[in-house]
């Protein structure tokens, strides 16, 4: 598959499962940006990912246990920021996932 074909596939508007996946990823990227904007810069840089589960649970990904603990103290603020961005949030969970260096 060429780059052009892949780009066309990713930008498809046919409503298929790939389009739904691309839309979900874009939505999570926007949500992550909104949450980072609600935090001080040092803490925002330690928030590495976000997911919003179908039941409304906001899952935040921190890069270390220490920063995860600090983010837990900001849960109410982050839930409010998520709601302001249009997300339906019912709970908040913080997990740790360290970025692993490539091969």
Secondary structure, DSSP 4 states (H G I P E B T S, - for coil): --HHHHHHHHT--S--HHHHHHHHHHHHHHHHHHHHHTS-HHHHTTEEEEEE-TTSEEEEEESSHHHHHHHHHTHHHHHHHHHHTT----EEEEEE-PPPPP-
